[in-house]
Amino acid sequence: MQKKQRMETAVIHAGYDSKQHLGSLSTPLFQTSTFTFDSAEQGEKRFAGEEEGYIYSRLGNPTVRTLEERIAQLEGAEMGLAFGSGMAAVSAVLVALTKAGDHVLCSRGLYGCTFGLLSMMKEKYNITHDFSYMKTEEELRRMIRPETACIFIETPINPTMKLLDLEMIARVSNEYGIPVVVDNTFSTPYLQRPLESGCDIVIHSATKYISGHGDVIAGLVAGKADFMKEVAMTTQKDIGGVLSPFDAWLLLRGLKTLPVRMDRHSYNAGKLLEQLNNHPLVKQVYYPGDDKNPDFAIMQRQMKQGGGVLAFEIVGSKKDAQKFLNELTFIKIAVSLGDAESLIQHPATMTHAVIPEESRLKMGITDQLIRISAGLEAWEDIWGDLEQAFTKVRDGSLEMKN
Ligand code: LCS
């Protein structure tokens, strides 16, 4: 048996099957919808599960399978599954874990479409949900109900960058037999491995850092084999939000540089933090790697570094926040994150616009909040662009006052 590989090695080699690859260094792209059988009897055996082998790409594809094995290894899971988007992954897991009348306990803050999905599940199936920072064991125990089917959290939370204590949440919820699902999109397995803290299921919008190049929409899930097989045979197969082989191929390519990219994203974010903290037009910066952040101790326990995303509140109004974005030169105004390009967005009117204002404000998403995904460019250039935009906002408000 081969020794368990380190992360930097596993992102490149995990799941590689030399027999299937015919010596090709790059994972072959099996761009096919279906697989031919040698005989009718072989088809029967494959469908009956009596013979190993591929049938149809919605049920499994060798390129996609390599990616699934790789993410499982990176997260320390028994099995991985790939989906056509992060939301396909989120919905496959939530639908598999719940039935009408159940309850889902969530972090106080979730990506807007996850919030939208939970709202729909409440309306259609009476699956209710609550939000909590789960700061203490007592708070967590108070929020758990007899009908709580799962705990679903993001940490860091998109876009407020607040953290939840994975080890404590896993310990308490395991007592109640409630599975903990962690959306690990912002951290990636390089920075945080929730299963090692005792959580049960990990989800990724692989569209972000796992891809790293802004050219794929994809989702990944990793967890115990029993649950993952159930998802594979139900919400993945029958709802059908599977990943295309070509997108899996792009993700396998992107993953090889994940550790190198995450180090650079985190470094750049740290540099931007120093600058933003000292800027008079910045009211507050939210970044897990900030040693003045109230969640810093949690970050030190469960994350390798602070990651590449920062949020900050600009002094002024929503209009000032929008003007700031409009004044940027090469930093792109775009939702998404984790790409080589620095991306900036206004959560209240973009990624989290579907959340009613009252809930949004309770989550800390004000009209002044701006989220930046630090790209891989030279940090001095990123800061230079932000700084000149701040100056233009300041000059604009001075003009208005005069
Ligand atoms: N989970 C998190 C934490 C996300 O940030 C996103 C997308 C998703 C799930 C859904 O993944 P998708 O289906 O888009 O692959 N977050 C986005 C964001 O913050 N900006 O644009 C999309």
Boltz pocket constraint, residues with backbone or C-beta under 6 A from the ligand:
constraints:
  - pocket:
      binder: B
      contacts: [[A, 85], [A, 86], [A, 87], [A, 88], [A, 90], [A, 111], [A, 113], [A, 114], [A, 154], [A, 158], [A, 183], [A, 185], [A, 186], [A, 204], [A, 205], [A, 206], [A, 207], [A, 217], [A, 218], [A, 219], [A, 335], [A, 336], [A, 337], [A, 351]]
      max_distance: 6.0
